């Protein structure tokens, strides 16, 4: 049976499962956040479209990020026959401007295996943020202006991530009609550590070393101080309550010129002065034409000791060495980030470095920092000894000192990412590129995200070899000790792939029935596909992102929901055959080892969902705060 109703996918084939293979040595997994009644993934918080699981601890607790507010909500369906969760609604388009109220689009959540509703995502408030659709005492919807992100956690109930400052307003003075306020915030991103060991939860902002711009009076230019807020984010925390991340340590020279311009323009325009904070905010937002921020910071990898708090309420922070010494009066951006940490307090990430000391070979390369006998962190370059490697990064390191990450280089004429491992215990050891599906080094891009102390590595990899098309991805599991490499979708039990049993050895896609706004029943086939694995604990529990198939609602060219003339209920988009047009949504997924058997095939090829577009998971660590791959000089 050939599907003709999927816009978002290019499927190879679909059919009926005809058998289950025998138990193998490789682990078998089941998805444990699958609602048995609705066959839906419990994978995001109410009011959002997409969900991503970021980290899981030893106590079967996880943290994640929900992204994308829905345009379709409960107000669009008046107690009718349509469940708003049945289908896919467009994401509400949210843009940022000093002339518009700030509306958040990223929300943190937690989930746990031992919760009252096992593994159900629950909204988690940071810095007073509110869940989508929250209302005040008068029933008015609260517009939440605080974006929040969780990236990691430990088993001491400490969670780390970042958040934005809430919206502030200043009375508007200018020539625009019907404009009452300017809108701005005190900072664009700030690291945070949250302890839920006691009630209420304790929040600890992780303030970066540099937050304030100061200039002295020169000639007719008055002295001024401007609070910029700086950047910071915490990416991981170990069992010793040591958090690692990065933060601003200075302002880049061309950005200082822009701040000075804000100050001078304010003083030069007494009739219609643009407040300095508002002018700075306009520069802090990404440029709509090139998505680049016009204020950038010198950034360094940081370690925060959450056990050591000073009188101001800030944890002891240590700035880790950069991989080079910046030249005097340089106009370039030099960046280092800490992304992972083990229980020996070893840190991994990346840093700018002059390869082999050559100042003409400035690169962003994977790095790790270990303490010397004096307790001071020392920088270590991950040297591939390969001039064709464009850049690299390290994501994690286990307690045995095995580091994982990825590098970028041209393979077969195309720029690819490949994951690597490195034993940091032996001086001079070189990174190793593991084999994936074929002997040797394939041209399939892959990224490793996490490694546990058993040497199990998780991440994602491309699964097709078409060089001219976007390549679908799948979550993988790699065993560092025996070098076994597995596509996680090949290790799922049949129920976790969207199948139901039709006999002792036969299976078929589960049929999902929905009601259209006309009252007609429509049917489509379930499908679940793991596209990335972000974290694995010592028990082998894996969390990440999966695609789940959903039908699409109909919207007109203006983005308005199309309703049936009689019932006033939403309509689903239909194919020429009258079947629901379906697409795929990314949702949090939790995989648990099981004693069951993995699904196998005899006469069908597993379908490969379309590669997810847009930001996800660790992309937030890079895309939001820093455009660190770019070097800029003052023009």
C-alpha positions in Angstrom: 0.0 0.0 0.0 1.5 3.3 -1.1 0.9 6.4 0.9 0.0 9.5 -1.1 -0.9 11.9 1.7 2.3 13.1 3.3 3.6 16.6 2.4 6.4 16.8 4.8 8.0 13.4 4.1 9.6 11.5 1.3 8.9 7.9 2.2 10.6 4.9 0.6 7.8 2.4 1.2 5.2 1.3 3.7 3.7 -2.1 4.3 2.7 -4.7 6.8 5.2 -6.2 9.2 5.4 -9.8 8.6 7.7 -11.1 11.4 9.6 -10.4 14.6 13.2 -11.4 14.8 14.9 -13.3 17.6 16.5 -11.7 20.7 20.0 -10.4 20.0 22.8 -9.2 22.2 22.2 -5.6 21.2 19.8 -3.8 23.6 16.1 -3.5 22.8 14.1 -0.4 23.7 10.5 0.7 24.2 9.1 4.2 24.2 7.7 4.7 27.6 6.1 8.1 27.1 3.6 6.8 24.6 -0.1 7.2 25.6 -1.7 3.8 25.2 -5.2 5.2 24.8 -4.5 7.9 22.2 -1.2 6.5 20.8 0.2 9.9 21.1 3.6 10.9 22.4 3.5 12.8 25.7 6.2 15.0 24.4 5.5 18.7 24.9 3.6 21.1 27.2 0.1 22.3 26.4 -0.1 25.2 24.0 3.2 24.4 22.2 3.9 22.4 19.0 7.4 21.0 19.5 9.2 19.3 22.4 12.8 18.3 23.0 14.2 16.2 25.9 17.6 17.5 26.8 18.9 15.5 29.7 18.1 12.6 32.0 19.5 11.8 35.5 20.0 8.6 37.5 16.6 9.1 39.2 14.6 8.9 35.9 14.0 12.7 35.9 14.5 14.7 32.7 14.5 18.3 31.6 13.4 19.7 28.2 12.4 22.6 26.1 9.1 23.2 24.4 9.1 25.6 21.5 6.5 27.1 19.2 3.2 28.5 20.5 0.2 27.3 18.5 -2.0 29.6 16.6 -4.9 27.2 17.2 -6.0 26.9 20.8 -9.0 26.0 22.9 -10.7 29.3 22.0 -10.9 28.1 18.4 -13.0 25.1 19.2 -16.1 25.7 21.4 -16.6 22.4 23.2 -17.0 20.7 19.8 -16.0 17.4 18.3 -12.4 18.5 17.5 -9.6 17.9 20.0 -7.0 20.6 19.4 -4.2 18.0 19.9 -5.6 15.8 17.1 -4.0 17.8 14.3 -1.2 20.1 13.4 -1.8 23.9 13.6 0.7 26.5 12.4 3.2 28.0 14.8 2.4 31.5 15.9 4.9 33.8 14.3 6.7 35.8 17.0 9.1 38.6 16.1 11.0 41.0 18.3 11.0 44.8 17.9 11.5 47.7 20.3 8.0 48.8 19.1 6.2 45.6 20.0 5.6 43.8 23.3 8.1 41.0 23.9 6.4 37.6 23.7 8.3 34.4 24.6 8.3 31.3 22.5 10.5 28.9 24.5 9.4 27.1 27.7 11.1 24.7 30.1 9.6 21.5 31.3 10.4 18.5 33.5 9.1 14.9 33.5 9.8 11.9 35.6 9.2 8.2 35.5 7.8 8.1 39.0 5.5 11.0 38.6 1.7 10.7 39.1 1.5 10.8 35.3 4.6 8.9 34.2 6.9 10.9 31.9 4.3 13.6 31.2 6.0 17.0 30.5 5.1 19.6 33.2 5.8 23.3 32.6 8.6 24.6 34.9 8.7 28.3 35.7 12.0 30.1 35.7 12.3 33.8 36.8 8.5 34.1 37.0 7.8 32.8 33.5 4.3 31.7 32.8 3.0 28.7 30.8 1.3 29.2 27.4 -2.3 30.2 27.8 -2.0 31.2 31.5 -4.6 33.7 32.7 -4.7 36.3 35.5 -7.4 36.6 38.2 -9.7 38.3 35.8 -9.4 35.6 33.2 -7.2 37.6 30.9 -4.4 35.8 29.1 -0.9 36.6 30.5 1.6 37.5 27.8 4.8 35.9 29.0 8.0 37.7 27.9 10.6 35.4 29.4 12.1 32.7 27.2 13.5 29.8 29.3 15.8 26.9 28.5 16.9 23.8 30.4 20.0 21.9 29.1 21.0 19.5 31.9 20.6 18.2 35.4 22.1 16.0 38.1 20.7 13.5 40.6 20.8 16.1 43.3 17.8 17.9 41.8 19.9 20.7 40.3 18.9 21.8 36.8 20.8 24.3 34.7 20.0 26.4 31.6 19.4 30.0 30.8 16.6 32.6 30.5 15.9 36.1 29.2 15.0 39.1 31.3 11.4 40.1 31.4 10.0 42.9 29.3 10.3 46.5 30.4 8.6 49.6 29.0 9.4 53.3 28.5 7.0 55.9 27.4 7.4 56.5 23.6 8.4 60.0 22.4 8.6 60.4 18.7 6.6 60.8 15.4 4.9 57.4 15.2 1.2 57.5 15.7 -0.5 55.1 18.1 2.8 54.1 19.6 2.6 54.3 23.4 5.8 52.5 24.6 9.2 51.3 23.7 9.9 47.7 24.8 13.2 46.3 26.0 14.8 44.0 28.6 17.8 44.1 30.8 19.6 41.2 29.3 19.2 38.7 26.4 20.4 35.5 28.1 21.5 34.6 31.6 22.6 31.3 32.9 20.7 29.8 35.8 20.9 26.9 38.3 17.7 25.7 39.9 17.5 23.4 42.9 14.3 21.6 43.5 15.7 19.6 46.4 13.4 21.7 48.7 10.2 23.6 48.3 10.0 26.2 47.0 12.7 25.8 44.3 15.8 27.9 44.6 17.0 29.9 41.6 20.6 31.0 41.3 21.3 33.4 38.4 24.7 32.8 36.9 25.9 36.3 36.1 28.6 36.6 33.5 31.9 38.5 34.4 31.0 41.3 32.0 27.7 43.1 32.2 28.4 46.9 32.2 29.8 49.2 29.6 31.6 52.2 31.0 33.3 55.1 29.2 35.2 58.1 30.5 34.6 61.7 29.5 36.7 62.7 26.5 36.4 66.2 25.0 32.7 67.0 24.5 31.8 63.3 25.0 30.4 62.9 28.6 31.1 59.9 30.8 28.5 57.2 30.7 27.6 53.9 32.2 25.3 51.5 30.4 24.0 48.2 31.8 24.1 45.7 28.9 23.4 42.5 30.9 26.0 40.4 29.0 25.5 36.8 27.9 25.7 33.6 29.9 24.4 30.0 29.8 25.0 26.9 31.8 25.1 23.7 29.6 25.7 20.9 32.2 26.1 20.2 35.9 27.9 17.2 37.5 27.1 15.3 40.7 29.5 17.7 42.7 27.1 20.6 41.8 29.7 22.1 39.5 28.1 23.8 36.5 29.8 24.5 33.2 28.9 26.9 30.5 30.1 30.2 29.1 29.7 33.9 29.5 30.7 37.4 28.4 34.0 38.7 29.6 34.2 41.9 27.5 32.5 43.8 24.7 33.9 43.4 21.1 35.4 46.6 19.8 32.9 47.3 17.0 30.1 46.8 19.5 31.6 49.4 21.8 31.3 51.8 18.9 27.6 51.1 18.6 27.0 51.6 22.3 28.9 54.9 22.1 26.7 55.9 19.2 23.6 55.2 21.3 24.9 57.5 24.0 25.9 60.3 21.6 22.6 60.1 19.7 20.6 60.4 22.9 22.5 63.5 24.0 22.3 65.0 20.5 18.5 64.7 20.1 16.8 66.4 23.0 13.5 66.8 21.2 13.0 63.1 20.3 15.6 61.2 22.3 15.7 57.5 21.9 16.5 56.1 25.4 19.9 54.5 25.5 18.5 51.2 26.9 16.1 51.1 23.9 18.8 51.8 21.4 21.0 49.1 22.9 18.0 46.7 22.8 17.6 47.3 19.0 21.2 46.3 18.5 20.9 43.2 20.8 18.1 41.8 18.6 19.1 39.8 15.5 19.2 41.9 12.3 16.1 40.9 10.3 18.1 40.8 7.1 21.0 38.6 8.1 20.0 37.3 11.6 23.2 38.7 13.0 23.3 40.6 16.3 25.1 43.9 16.2 26.3 43.7 19.7 28.7 40.8 20.4 30.8 39.8 23.4 34.2 38.3 24.0 33.1 35.0 25.5 34.9 32.4 27.6 34.2 29.0 29.1 33.1 29.3 32.7 32.8 27.0 35.7 30.4 27.8 38.5 30.8 26.2 42.0 27.2 26.0 43.2 28.4 25.0 46.7 30.4 28.2 47.1 28.1 31.3 47.3 29.5 34.8 48.0 27.8 37.5 50.1 26.1 38.9 46.9 24.5 35.5 46.3 26.7 34.6 43.4 28.5 31.3 43.1 32.3 31.2 42.7 33.0 31.4 39.0 36.2 30.4 37.3 37.1 31.6 33.8 38.9 28.8 31.8 41.9 29.6 29.6 41.3 30.4 26.0 43.2 28.3 23.5 45.4 31.4 22.5 46.5 34.8 23.7 44.5 37.5 21.8 46.8 40.1 20.1 46.7 43.5 21.6 44.1 45.9 20.1 42.6 43.0 18.1 39.1 43.7 16.6 38.3 40.0 16.3 35.8 37.9 18.4 37.5 35.2 20.4 35.2 32.6 22.0 35.4 29.5 24.2 32.5 27.5 25.5 32.2 24.8 28.1 29.6 22.2 27.1 30.1 19.1 29.3 31.7 18.1 32.6 32.3 14.8 34.4 32.4 14.0 38.1 36.2 14.6 38.2 35.4 18.2 37.2 37.0 17.8 33.8 35.4 20.2 31.3 34.9 19.8 27.5 33.8 22.2 24.9 35.6 24.3 22.3 37.8 27.3 21.9 39.4 29.5 19.3 43.0 28.4 18.8 45.9 29.2 16.5 46.6 25.7 15.1 50.2 24.8 16.0 50.8 28.5 17.0 50.2 29.7 13.4 48.4 33.1 13.6 47.1 32.6 10.1 45.2 29.4 11.1 42.6 30.7 13.6 40.0 28.0 14.1 37.2 26.9 16.5 38.4 23.5 17.8 37.3 21.0 20.4 39.1 21.4 23.7 39.1 20.0 27.2 40.3 21.5 30.5 41.8 19.5 33.4 43.1 20.7 36.7 46.8 20.5 37.4 48.4 19.7 40.7 47.7 23.2 42.0 44.0 22.8 41.2 44.1 25.2 38.2 42.5 24.4 34.9 44.8 23.9 32.0 43.6 24.1 28.4 44.1 21.1 26.1 43.7 21.2 22.3 42.0 18.3 20.5 44.4 18.0 17.6 43.2 16.0 14.6 46.5 16.6 12.8 44.4 17.2 9.7 44.4 20.5 7.8 41.1 19.5 6.1 39.2 19.6 9.4 37.3 22.9 9.3 36.2 23.0 13.0 35.3 20.7 15.8 33.6 20.6 19.2 33.5 18.3 22.3 30.1 17.7 23.9 30.7 15.4 26.8 33.3 13.4 28.8 32.7 10.4 31.1 34.4 9.7 34.4 36.9 7.4 32.7 38.1 10.4 30.6 36.5 9.3 27.3 35.6 12.4 25.4 33.0 12.6 22.6 32.3 15.3 20.0 32.2 16.0 16.3 34.3 17.6 13.6 33.5 19.1 10.2 35.3 18.5 7.0 34.7 17.8 3.3 34.0 14.2 2.6 33.3 13.2 -1.1 33.1 16.9 -2.0 30.4 17.8 0.6 30.9 19.4 4.0 30.0 16.8 6.6 30.0 16.4 10.4 31.4 13.2 11.9 31.4 12.2 15.5 34.6 11.2 17.2 35.9 9.8 20.5 39.1 10.6 22.4 40.8 8.9 25.3 42.1 11.9 27.3 44.2 9.8 29.7 47.1 9.3 27.2 49.1 12.3 26.1 49.3 12.6 22.3 46.3 10.4 21.7 44.5 11.2 18.5 40.7 11.4 18.0 39.1 8.3 16.5 36.2 8.3 14.0 34.1 5.2 14.7 32.6 3.2 11.9 28.9 3.5 11.6 26.8 1.5 9.1 29.6 0.6 6.8 33.3 -0.3 7.1 35.6 2.7 7.1 34.5 6.3 7.3 31.2 6.9 5.6 30.0 10.3 4.3 27.0 10.2 6.7 27.0 13.3 8.9 26.7 12.4 12.6 26.9 14.1 16.0 27.5 12.5 19.4 25.7 14.2 22.2 26.3 12.2 25.5 28.3 9.4 26.9 27.7 7.5 30.2 30.3 5.7 32.4 29.5 2.4 30.6 30.9 3.9 27.4 27.4 4.1 25.7 27.3 7.1 23.3 24.1 8.6 21.9 23.5 11.2 19.2 22.1 11.3 15.7 23.3 10.3 12.2 22.1 10.7 8.6 20.5 7.5 7.2 20.4 8.0 3.4 23.3 8.5 1.0 21.6 10.8 -1.5 24.1 13.6 -2.0 21.8 16.1 -3.6 18.8 15.9 -1.2 18.3 16.7 2.5 19.2 13.6 4.4 16.9 12.2 7.1 18.4 11.6 10.5 18.0 8.9 13.2 19.1 8.6 16.8 22.0 6.3 17.3 23.6 4.2 20.1 27.3 3.5 20.0 29.1 1.2 22.4 32.6 2.5 22.9 33.9 -0.7 24.3 32.9 -3.2 21.5 32.4 -0.5 18.8 28.8 -1.7 18.1 26.8 1.0 16.2 23.0 0.9 16.2 20.2 2.9 14.6 17.8 3.2 17.6 14.8 2.8 15.4 16.0 -0.7 14.5 16.1 -1.6 18.2 12.5 -0.6 19.1 9.7 -3.0 19.9 7.0 -2.9 17.3 4.5 -1.0 19.5 7.0 1.8 19.9 7.2 2.2 16.1 3.4 2.7 15.6 2.4 -0.9 14.9 -0.2 -3.2 16.4 -0.3 -7.0 16.4 -2.5 -8.8 14.0 -1.3 -12.3 14.9 1.5 -14.2 16.4 4.1 -13.0 13.9 2.3 -10.3 11.9 1.9 -6.6 12.6 0.4 -3.5 10.8 0.3 0.2 11.3 -2.1 1.3 14.0 -5.1 3.2 12.5 -5.9 6.5 14.2 -9.5 7.7 13.8 -10.4 11.4 14.1 -13.5 13.4 13.4 -13.6 16.2 10.9 -15.5 19.4 11.4 -18.1 18.0 9.1 -18.7 15.1 11.6 -17.1 12.6 9.2 -14.6 10.1 10.6 -11.2 10.1 9.1 -8.4 7.6 9.5 -4.6 7.8 9.1 -1.8 5.5 10.1 0.4 6.0 13.1 4.2 6.4 12.8 6.9 7.2 15.3 10.5 7.7 14.4 13.4 8.6 16.7 15.5 11.4 15.1 18.0 12.3 17.8 19.2 11.0 21.1 20.5 13.7 23.5 21.2 12.0 26.8 21.7 8.6 28.3 22.0 7.6 32.0 23.8 4.7 33.6 20.7 2.5 33.4 20.6 3.0 29.6 17.6 5.2 29.6 17.8 7.5 26.5 15.9 10.8 26.0 15.8 12.9 22.9 13.4 13.7 20.0 11.0 11.6 17.9 8.7 12.5 15.1 5.1 11.5 15.4 2.6 11.6 12.5 -0.4 14.0 12.8 -3.0 15.3 10.3 -3.0 18.9 9.3 -5.8 21.4 9.8 -6.9 23.6 6.9 -6.0 27.3 6.9 -6.6 30.0 4.4 -3.9 32.1 2.7 -4.1 34.6 5.6 -3.4 31.8 8.1 -7.0 31.7 9.5 -8.5 28.4 10.5 -11.1 27.2 8.0 -14.3 26.1 9.7 -17.2 24.0 8.4 -20.2 26.3 7.5 -22.7 24.3 9.5 -20.8 23.0 12.5 -18.3 25.9 12.8 -15.7 23.3 13.6 -12.1 23.0 12.0 -11.6 21.0 8.9 -8.7 18.7 8.2 -6.7 19.0 5.0 -7.5 16.1 2.6 -5.6 14.5 -0.3 -7.2 13.8 -3.6 -8.2 10.4 -2.3 -10.0 11.9 0.6 -7.4 10.9 3.2 -6.0 13.2 5.8 -2.9 15.0 4.7 -0.3 14.2 7.5 2.9 15.7 8.6 5.4 15.1 11.4 5.9 17.0 14.7 9.1 16.7 16.9 8.3 15.6 20.4 10.2 14.5 23.5 10.9 10.8 23.6 12.0 8.5 26.4 13.5 5.1 25.6 13.8 2.3 28.2 15.7 -1.0 27.8 13.3 -3.9 27.7 13.3 -7.7 27.5 11.1 -7.6 24.4 12.2 -8.2 20.9 13.1 -5.6 18.3 10.9 -5.2 15.3 12.4 -6.7 12.1 11.2 -6.8 8.5 11.2 -9.3 5.7 9.7 -7.5 2.7 9.4 -3.8 3.5 11.9 -1.0 3.8 11.7 1.1 6.9 10.4 4.6 6.1 12.7 7.5 6.9 11.0 10.7 8.0 12.0 14.0 6.5 14.8 15.8 8.2 13.6 18.1 10.9 14.0 21.8 10.0 14.7 24.6 12.4 16.4 24.8 15.8 16.4 22.0 18.3 18.2 20.8 21.4 21.8 22.0 21.6 21.3 24.4 18.7 20.0 26.8 21.4 23.4 26.7 23.1 25.0 28.1 20.0 22.5 30.0 17.8 20.9 32.2 20.5 23.8 33.7 22.5 26.7 33.6 20.1 27.5 33.8 16.4 30.8 32.4 17.3 31.8 30.9 14.0 32.0 34.3 12.5 35.1 36.6 12.9 34.4 40.2 12.5 36.8 43.1 12.2 36.0 46.8 12.6 35.3 48.4 9.3 
